[in-house]
Amino acid sequence: MQYKKEEINYTKTYTTVSSEIYCGMAKHVLLLLFTFGIWYLIWIYRMTNYTNAVENEEYRDPTKKLLLCMFIPLYSIYWTYKTAQRIDKMAVTNGISSDMTTLCLILAIFVPIIPPILMQDKMNNIVRTNNTQPVSRQEKETVNKETFGTAEQLKEFKELLDSGVITQEEFDAKKKQILGV
């Protein structure tokens, strides 16, 4: 009997950075301090899922990563390192300078509460950058063409008015129609 090799299809849940990643820093720090580690586990799950949006990286199952962090000693340090790498890549992709991987690794070993704060802050910066991106070049060109087309139409009707082909009332009616007033 021959066995077929099963291919795993890695699908990305998030292809872009969404605003649901954002978490206020005061809320995040308070939840880390006062939920006895429950928020940290929820945050690990969420961050694993969000960082799957990084291009050219293998999909990581959030449930598996959460269970590994919960039951394998010191795995959360490795998870912090790999996730910080992905966040750095996301930041660079969005035009934000970032080099926090090594810092997060060292802090995860000695002061484990700091890396989640730094990582969430960087993700918040990424979300803010995405929400304030200027209009794309293609959208600008479309708006410019529409504006140019409107101006050209008005110019043509003005020439018709000046030459006496149409009356002032007809010109005003066409102007309102073109401008959508």
NULO-184409 format. One record per atom (N, C-alpha, C): residue in one letter; x, y, z. Coordinates in steps of 0.05 Angstrom, whole numbers, padded with zeros to 5 digits, always signed. Example, Ala and Ser with C-alpha at 12.3 -4.5 7.8 and 13.67 -1.06 7.14 Angstrom:
BEGIN
A+00264-00114+00156 A+00246-00090+00156 A+00264-00066+00156 S+00257-00045+00142 S+00273-00021+00143 S+00258+00001+00157 
end
This chain:
BEGIN
M+00017-00024+00000 M+00000+00000+00000 M+00017+00025+00000 Q+00009+00044-00015 Q+00024+00069-00016 Q+00008+00090+00001 Y+00023+00105+00016 Y+00011+00126+00031 Y+00017+00153+00018 K-00004+00169+00016 K+00000+00195+00004 K+00011+00214+00025 K+00030+00229+00017 K+00041+00249+00036 K+00021+00272+00038 E+00014+00277+00063 E-00006+00298+00067 E+00008+00325+00066 E-00003+00343+00050 E+00008+00370+00048 E-00008+00388+00066 I+00007+00404+00081 I-00006+00423+00099 I-00008+00449+00084 N-00033+00459+00083 N-00037+00485+00070 N-00038+00506+00092 Y-00017+00523+00092 Y-00016+00545+00111 Y-00032+00568+00101 T-00052+00574+00116 T-00068+00598+00108 T-00065+00619+00129 K-00065+00643+00120 K-00062+00665+00139 K-00089+00677+00145 T-00095+00679+00171 T-00120+00690+00179 T-00120+00720+00174 Y-00098+00733+00180 Y-00096+00762+00177 Y-00076+00768+00155 T-00085+00781+00134 T-00066+00788+00113 T-00058+00817+00116 T-00072+00832+00131 T-00064+00860+00136 T-00067+00865+00166 V-00054+00886+00174 V-00055+00893+00202 V-00082+00907+00207 S-00098+00897+00225 S-00124+00909+00230 S-00123+00924+00257 S-00143+00941+00260 S-00144+00958+00284 S-00151+00942+00309 E-00160+00917+00307 E-00167+00902+00331 E-00142+00893+00346 I-00119+00896+00334 I-00094+00889+00347 I-00088+00910+00369 Y-00098+00934+00365 Y-00092+00956+00383 Y-00103+00950+00411 C-00086+00956+00431 C-00094+00954+00459 C-00081+00977+00473 G-00097+00993+00487 G-00085+01016+00502 G-00064+01006+00521 M-00043+01021+00524 M-00020+01012+00541 M-00028+01011+00570 A-00043+01030+00580 A-00051+01029+00608 A-00068+01004+00614 K-00087+00998+00596 K-00103+00974+00598 K-00086+00949+00597 H-00067+00948+00578 H-00050+00925+00575 H-00033+00920+00600 V-00020+00940+00610 V-00003+00937+00634 V-00020+00929+00658 L-00043+00941+00662 L-00059+00934+00685 L-00069+00905+00682 L-00077+00897+00658 L-00085+00869+00655 L-00062+00850+00660 L-00038+00857+00651 L-00015+00839+00656 L-00010+00837+00686 L-00013+00858+00701 L-00006+00858+00729 L-00028+00845+00746 F-00053+00849+00740 F-00075+00842+00758 F-00092+00818+00750 T-00085+00804+00729 T-00101+00781+00721 T-00087+00754+00727 F-00065+00755+00741 F-00051+00731+00749 F-00042+00714+00726 G-00035+00727+00704 G-00025+00712+00680 G-00046+00704+00660 I-00071+00708+00666 I-00092+00701+00647 I-00091+00718+00622 W-00088+00745+00626 W-00086+00763+00603 W-00061+00757+00586 Y-00040+00749+00599 Y-00015+00743+00585 Y-00020+00719+00566 L-00035+00699+00575 L-00040+00676+00558 L-00059+00684+00535 I-00079+00700+00541 I-00097+00710+00519 I-00081+00726+00499 W-00063+00742+00509 W-00046+00760+00492 W-00028+00743+00474 I-00016+00721+00485 I+00001+00703+00469 I-00015+00692+00446 Y-00039+00683+00452 Y-00056+00672+00431 Y-00062+00693+00409 R-00070+00716+00418 R-00077+00738+00399 R-00052+00746+00382 M-00030+00750+00395 M-00006+00759+00381 M+00004+00738+00361 T+00002+00713+00369 T+00010+00692+00350 T-00007+00694+00325 N-00033+00698+00329 N-00051+00700+00307 N-00046+00725+00290 Y-00042+00747+00303 Y-00037+00772+00288 Y-00011+00772+00273 T+00010+00760+00284 T+00036+00760+00271 T+00037+00740+00248 N+00016+00725+00244 N+00015+00708+00220 N+00012+00724+00194 A+00007+00750+00197 A+00004+00767+00174 A+00031+00774+00161 V+00053+00767+00174 V+00080+00773+00163 V+00085+00756+00138 E+00094+00769+00117 E+00100+00756+00092 E+00124+00738+00094 N+00124+00716+00079 N+00147+00697+00077 N+00153+00684+00104 E+00134+00681+00121 E+00137+00667+00146 E+00117+00644+00147 E+00125+00623+00160 E+00107+00599+00162 E+00084+00606+00182 Y+00061+00595+00176 Y+00038+00598+00193 Y+00043+00585+00220 R+00036+00599+00242 R+00038+00587+00269 R+00010+00585+00281 D+00003+00561+00289 D-00023+00556+00301 D-00024+00569+00329 P-00041+00588+00334 P-00042+00601+00360 P-00048+00583+00383 T-00065+00563+00379 T-00072+00544+00400 T-00047+00528+00408 K-00033+00518+00389 K-00009+00502+00394 K+00012+00519+00409 K+00016+00543+00400 K+00036+00560+00412 K+00028+00567+00441 L+00003+00572+00445 L-00007+00577+00472 L-00002+00553+00491 L-00009+00530+00481 L-00005+00505+00498 L+00025+00501+00503 L+00042+00505+00483 L+00070+00502+00488 L+00080+00522+00509 C+00071+00547+00507 C+00079+00567+00527 C+00069+00560+00555 M+00046+00547+00557 M+00035+00540+00583 M+00049+00516+00595 F+00056+00496+00579 F+00065+00471+00591 F+00094+00464+00586 I+00108+00477+00569 I+00137+00472+00565 I+00153+00494+00579 P+00169+00486+00598 P+00185+00507+00612 P+00203+00522+00593 L+00204+00548+00596 L+00221+00566+00581 L+00213+00569+00552 Y+00191+00556+00543 Y+00183+00559+00515 Y+00174+00588+00510 S+00163+00601+00530 S+00153+00628+00526 S+00176+00647+00519 I+00200+00641+00528 I+00223+00658+00520 I+00228+00655+00490 Y+00227+00630+00480 Y+00231+00625+00451 Y+00208+00638+00436 W+00184+00635+00446 W+00161+00647+00432 W+00164+00678+00431 T+00173+00690+00452 T+00178+00719+00453 T+00198+00727+00432 Y+00219+00712+00430 Y+00240+00718+00410 Y+00229+00717+00381 K+00215+00695+00375 K+00205+00692+00348 K+00183+00712+00341 T+00166+00718+00360 T+00145+00737+00356 T+00156+00766+00353 A+00177+00772+00369 A+00190+00798+00366 A+00202+00801+00338 Q+00213+00779+00328 Q+00224+00780+00300 Q+00202+00787+00280 R+00179+00774+00283 R+00157+00780+00265 R+00147+00808+00268 I+00145+00818+00292 I+00136+00846+00297 I+00156+00865+00284 D+00182+00859+00287 D+00203+00876+00274 D+00198+00877+00243 K+00193+00853+00231 K+00188+00852+00203 K+00163+00868+00195 M+00142+00866+00211 M+00117+00881+00206 M+00123+00911+00208 A+00138+00919+00228 A+00144+00947+00231 A+00160+00958+00207 V+00180+00944+00199 V+00196+00952+00176 V+00179+00954+00151 T+00161+00935+00147 T+00143+00935+00124 T+00126+00960+00124 N+00119+00970+00148 N+00102+00993+00151 N+00118+01019+00154 G+00144+01018+00150 G+00160+01042+00150 G+00168+01051+00178 I+00168+01034+00197 I+00175+01041+00225 I+00201+01026+00231 S+00221+01041+00241 S+00246+01028+00248 S+00241+01011+00273 S+00253+00988+00273 S+00248+00970+00296 S+00271+00950+00297 D+00281+00946+00321 D+00302+00927+00326 D+00300+00918+00355 M+00278+00905+00362 M+00273+00899+00390 M+00275+00869+00396 T+00283+00853+00376 T+00284+00824+00380 T+00303+00816+00403 T+00328+00826+00401 T+00348+00819+00421 T+00341+00830+00448 L+00331+00854+00449 L+00323+00866+00474 L+00301+00850+00487 C+00281+00842+00472 C+00259+00826+00483 C+00268+00799+00493 L+00287+00787+00478 L+00298+00761+00487 L+00312+00764+00514 I+00329+00784+00517 I+00343+00788+00542 I+00324+00794+00565 L+00305+00812+00559 L+00285+00819+00580 L+00267+00796+00587 A+00261+00779+00568 A+00244+00755+00573 A+00257+00737+00593 I+00283+00736+00593 I+00298+00719+00611 I+00299+00731+00639 F+00303+00758+00641 F+00308+00770+00667 F+00284+00785+00678 V+00268+00798+00662 V+00245+00813+00671 V+00222+00807+00652 P+00209+00784+00655 P+00190+00775+00635 P+00165+00792+00631 I+00159+00811+00648 I+00135+00828+00644 I+00140+00850+00623 I+00165+00857+00618 I+00171+00880+00600 I+00167+00873+00570 P+00176+00850+00560 P+00172+00845+00531 P+00143+00847+00521 P+00123+00837+00536 P+00096+00840+00525 P+00088+00870+00523 I+00098+00886+00541 I+00092+00915+00540 I+00106+00927+00515 L+00131+00921+00511 L+00146+00932+00488 L+00133+00922+00461 M+00126+00897+00461 M+00115+00885+00436 M+00088+00897+00430 Q+00071+00901+00450 Q+00045+00912+00446 Q+00047+00942+00437 D+00066+00956+00449 D+00071+00984+00441 D+00079+00985+00411 K+00096+00967+00403 K+00104+00968+00374 K+00081+00961+00356 M+00064+00941+00364 M+00040+00935+00349 M+00021+00958+00347 N+00018+00973+00369 N+00001+00997+00369 N+00012+01018+00349 N+00038+01021+00349 N+00050+01039+00330 N+00045+01031+00301 I+00046+01005+00296 I+00041+00994+00269 I+00012+01000+00261 V-00007+00996+00280 V-00035+01001+00274 V-00039+01031+00269 R-00027+01048+00285 R-00030+01077+00281 R-00019+01085+00254 T+00004+01074+00246 T+00015+01080+00220 T-00003+01071+00197 N-00015+01048+00200 N-00034+01038+00179 N-00058+01056+00177 N-00068+01066+00199 N-00092+01083+00199 N-00087+01111+00189 T-00062+01120+00188 T-00056+01147+00179 T-00041+01146+00153 Q-00042+01124+00138 Q-00029+01122+00112 Q-00042+01142+00093 P-00025+01156+00077 P-00037+01174+00058 P-00052+01159+00036 V-00069+01173+00022 V-00084+01161+00000 V-00065+01149-00020 S-00071+01126-00030 S-00053+01113-00049 S-00051+01129-00075 R-00030+01124-00090 R-00025+01138-00115 R-00048+01134-00135 Q-00057+01109-00137 Q-00079+01103-00155 Q-00104+01118-00148 E-00110+01120-00122 E-00134+01134-00113 E-00131+01164-00120 K-00107+01175-00116 K-00102+01203-00123 K-00106+01208-00152 E-00096+01190-00169 E-00099+01193-00198 E-00129+01192-00206 T-00144+01174-00194 T-00173+01172-00200 T-00187+01198-00193 V-00181+01209-00169 V-00193+01234-00161 V-00185+01257-00179 N-00159+01258-00187 N-00150+01279-00205 N-00163+01277-00232 K-00167+01252-00243 K-00180+01249-00269 K-00209+01258-00267 E-00223+01251-00245 E-00251+01259-00242 E-00253+01289-00241 T-00235+01302-00225 T-00235+01331-00223 T-00229+01344-00250 F-00209+01333-00264 F-00201+01344-00290 F-00224+01341-00310 G-00238+01318-00309 G-00260+01313-00327 G-00283+01332-00322 T-00288+01338-00296 T-00309+01357-00289 T-00302+01385-00299 A-00277+01393-00295 A-00268+01419-00304 A-00270+01422-00334 E-00263+01401-00348 E-00264+01401-00377 E-00293+01405-00387 Q-00312+01390-00374 Q-00340+01393-00382 Q-00351+01421-00377 L-00343+01432-00353 L-00352+01459-00347 L-00341+01479-00368 K-00316+01475-00375 K-00303+01493-00394 K-00318+01492-00421 E-00325+01468-00430 E-00339+01464-00455 E-00366+01479-00454 F-00381+01475-00432 F-00407+01488-00430 F-00404+01519-00428 K-00383+01528-00415 K-00378+01557-00414 K-00373+01568-00442 E-00358+01554-00458 E-00353+01562-00485 E-00379+01563-00501 L-00396+01543-00497 L-00422+01543-00510 L-00439+01567-00502 L-00438+01574-00475 L-00452+01597-00465 L-00442+01623-00478 D-00415+01625-00478 D-00402+01650-00489 D-00408+01653-00519 S-00410+01631-00533 S-00416+01633-00562 S-00445+01636-00568 G-00462+01635-00547 G-00491+01639-00551 G-00507+01615-00559 V-00494+01591-00558 V-00508+01566-00566 V-00528+01558-00544 I-00521+01562-00518 I-00539+01556-00496 I-00544+01582-00480 T-00566+01581-00465 T-00573+01605-00448 T-00559+01602-00421 Q-00560+01624-00405 Q-00549+01623-00378 Q-00563+01603-00360 E-00589+01600-00363 E-00604+01581-00347 E-00596+01552-00353 E-00592+01546-00379 E-00583+01520-00387 E-00555+01514-00377 F-00538+01534-00378 F-00511+01531-00367 F-00512+01526-00337 D-00528+01541-00322 D-00530+01537-00293 D-00541+01509-00287 A-00560+01500-00302 A-00572+01473-00297 A-00551+01452-00302 K-00536+01454-00324 K-00514+01435-00330 K-00492+01436-00309 K-00486+01460-00300 K-00465+01463-00280 K-00473+01448-00254 K-00498+01452-00246 K-00508+01438-00222 K-00508+01408-00226 Q-00515+01399-00249 Q-00515+01371-00255 Q-00487+01359-00254 I-00468+01373-00266 I-00440+01363-00267 I-00428+01363-00239 L-00433+01384-00224 L-00421+01386-00197 L-00437+01370-00176 G-00460+01360-00184 G-00476+01343-00165 G-00489+01360-00143 V-00495+01385-00149 V-00507+01403-00128 V-00537+01402-00129 
end
